[in-house]
Each structure stands twice: as C-alpha cells, then as structure tokens.
Amino acid sequence: MNRFITVFLLTSLYVNCQQAPQEKWILSKDQSYISYEGKHILHEWSGTSKNVKGVLIMEKNQPIKTAIISAIKDFDSGNSSRDSHAMEILETLLFPDVSFFGESFTLNNDKFMILGKIKFHSIDKEINVSGDWNQTNEKIMLKGNFKIKPSDFEIKLPDFMLVKMENNLDIEYELIFIQE
C-alpha cells in the first residue's frame, strides 16, 4: 500500500511540474472602463462604468481565459433620471450585473479575438470580441468595441413618443490588466 501511495504522489508531482505556470493579471479599476451607446430616432446617449472588475490568465505569455464583470448601476450617462429608468427596464434588482467569460483566445501581434459568453439580464449569449492588444512587462491593454442587441437578452425596448429605441447597443471598452 505504501508503494502505491509513493508512486501516486510522485506521478502527481511529475504531472504538476510538467504544466506551464499560469500568471494572473488583475484589472486596474483606476484605468479601465466599459461604455455603451444607445440610439433613438430623436437622440443618442451613452453611459460609462469605471467600476469594472476582472482577471486575465496567461500561460507561456499567451492569454488563455478572462472574466470581466460590472454592476449595471455603475453605468453613468450623466442623467440620473435616464439611469434610474434604465435600471428599472433592466430589472437590476433581479439581474444586477453584466459579465463576460472568455476561454478561447486568438492573439496575432497587436490584435486579439476572444470567443466567450456574455451574461446580461440572466441570459448567456456566445459572442466574439476582438480588438487591440498592447502588452508590456507592467500591463496588458485590451481595447475595442462590439454590438449587442437588447432583445437577444429578452429586454423590452423602451419607447419615446411612440417610437422604440434602436435594437443595438454599441459597447466600447478599454481594459488594463496589471500582473498580480
């Protein structure tokens, strides 16, 4: 029995030693943001969250997974009445956060693409996110934009003067990660 335990422990140690070490990079809340832009035939508006949390896992200097989250209440459009109405429409008491989890990275020089899942209004949707990649010894910056359709997340589009808002939100982000 002792011989079996010794062989098991040595095999486990060997397997663990063969795995590449992973590096954990933490999102810098001071330098990062996510913003959205909505449109209606009569006007446009945007909101920004600078209270974004996240992590990026690297292995052999290659990204392998990431997780990003922000509370809906942290998006500020500069109009408290609009933000309050948005929180009502988005049912933030039931669904307080928007999150993204990516586990399939393609990195090509200074461009990246991530296949991941965005969770918004309790619905998971697979999306591709791409943008610019800038890496130094001190930080990694991901910057880009993408679109989502609120109706894909079962969000009832608000209307103004009997006209609904456009069914597109333009999302822009700049995420700065610092090595832990």
C-alpha positions in Angstrom: 0.0 0.0 0.0 2.8 2.4 0.9 4.4 1.7 -2.5 1.2 2.6 -4.3 0.9 5.9 -2.4 4.5 6.8 -3.1 4.0 6.1 -6.9 0.8 8.1 -6.9 2.4 11.1 -5.2 5.5 11.0 -7.5 3.3 10.7 -10.6 1.1 13.6 -9.4 4.2 15.7 -8.7 5.6 14.9 -12.1 2.4 15.8 -13.9 2.0 19.1 -11.9 5.6 20.0 -12.7 5.0 19.5 -16.4 2.2 22.0 -16.6 3.2 25.5 -17.6 2.9 28.1 -14.8 -0.1 30.4 -15.1 0.1 34.1 -14.5 -2.8 36.1 -13.1 -3.3 39.7 -14.3 -5.9 41.8 -12.4 -7.9 44.5 -13.9 -6.9 48.0 -12.9 -10.2 49.8 -11.8 -8.4 53.1 -11.9 -7.5 52.9 -15.6 -10.3 50.7 -17.1 -13.8 51.4 -18.4 -16.7 49.9 -20.3 -19.2 52.2 -22.1 -22.4 51.8 -24.1 -24.1 54.0 -26.6 -27.9 53.8 -27.3 -29.9 55.5 -30.0 -33.4 56.7 -30.6 -34.6 58.5 -33.7 -34.6 61.7 -31.7 -31.4 61.4 -29.7 -28.4 59.4 -28.7 -26.9 58.8 -25.3 -24.1 56.9 -23.7 -23.1 55.6 -20.2 -19.8 54.6 -18.8 -18.8 52.3 -15.9 -15.4 52.8 -14.4 -16.1 50.2 -11.7 -15.1 47.2 -13.7 -13.6 44.1 -12.1 -11.8 41.3 -13.9 -8.9 38.9 -14.3 -6.8 37.6 -17.2 -5.0 34.3 -17.0 -1.8 33.9 -19.1 0.2 30.8 -19.8 3.6 30.9 -21.7 2.9 34.6 -22.5 -0.4 33.7 -24.2 -3.9 34.6 -22.9 -6.0 31.5 -22.0 -9.0 32.9 -20.2 -10.6 36.0 -18.8 -13.5 37.1 -16.7 -15.0 40.6 -16.6 -17.9 42.0 -14.5 -19.6 45.3 -13.9 -22.7 46.2 -12.0 -25.4 47.8 -14.1 -25.9 50.5 -11.5 -22.4 51.7 -12.1 -23.1 52.9 -15.7 -23.4 56.6 -15.6 -25.0 58.5 -18.5 -24.8 61.9 -16.9 -28.6 61.9 -16.5 -29.8 60.4 -13.2 -33.4 60.2 -14.5 -32.3 58.2 -17.5 -30.1 55.9 -15.4 -32.9 55.3 -13.0 -35.3 54.4 -15.8 -32.6 52.1 -17.4 -32.2 50.3 -14.1 -35.9 49.8 -14.0 -36.1 48.4 -17.5 -33.1 46.2 -16.9 -34.5 44.9 -13.7 -31.3 45.4 -11.8 -32.7 44.2 -8.5 -33.1 40.8 -10.1 -30.1 41.0 -12.6 -27.6 43.4 -11.1 -24.5 42.6 -13.2 -23.3 42.2 -16.8 -20.4 39.8 -17.2 -18.1 38.2 -19.8 -16.2 35.0 -19.7 -13.7 34.1 -22.4 -11.8 30.9 -22.8 -10.8 30.8 -26.4 -8.2 33.4 -27.4 -6.6 34.1 -30.7 -3.7 36.5 -30.5 -2.0 37.8 -33.6 0.7 40.5 -32.9 -1.3 43.5 -31.7 -4.8 42.1 -32.4 -6.9 39.6 -30.4 -10.2 37.8 -30.7 -12.0 36.0 -27.8 -14.8 33.6 -28.1 -16.8 33.9 -24.9 -20.1 34.3 -23.2 -21.7 37.5 -22.1 -24.3 37.2 -19.4 -26.8 40.1 -19.4 -30.3 40.1 -17.9 -29.7 36.5 -16.8 -29.2 35.3 -20.3 -25.9 33.8 -21.6 -25.0 34.5 -25.2 -21.9 33.4 -27.1 -20.1 36.3 -28.8 -16.8 37.1 -30.5 -15.0 40.1 -29.1 -12.0 41.5 -30.9 -9.7 44.5 -30.6 -6.3 45.8 -30.0 -3.8 44.1 -27.7 -0.9 46.0 -26.2 1.4 44.2 -23.8 4.4 45.4 -21.8 6.1 44.0 -18.7 3.9 46.1 -16.5 0.5 45.9 -18.1 -1.8 44.4 -20.8 -4.3 46.6 -22.5 -7.4 45.3 -24.4 -9.2 47.9 -26.4 -12.1 47.6 -28.8 -15.8 47.6 -29.4 -18.7 45.3 -30.3 -22.5 45.4 -30.6 -25.2 43.6 -28.7 -29.0 43.6 -29.3 -31.0 44.1 -26.1 -33.8 41.9 -27.5 -31.4 39.0 -27.6 -31.4 39.2 -23.8 -35.2 39.5 -23.5 -35.1 43.2 -22.7 -38.2 45.1 -23.7 -37.0 48.2 -25.7 -38.2 51.5 -24.2 -40.0 53.9 -26.4 -40.3 57.7 -26.5 -43.1 59.5 -28.4 -44.3 56.0 -29.6 -41.0 55.1 -31.2 -38.8 52.4 -29.7 -35.1 52.8 -29.2 -32.9 51.1 -31.8 -32.2 47.4 -31.0 -28.4 47.9 -30.9 -26.1 48.9 -28.1 -22.6 49.9 -29.2 -20.2 48.7 -26.5 -16.7 50.2 -26.2 -14.1 49.1 -23.7 -10.5 49.7 -22.5 -9.3 47.2 -20.0 -5.9 47.5 -18.4 -4.5 44.4 -16.5 -1.7 44.6 -14.0 0.3 41.4 -13.1 -0.5 40.2 -9.6 
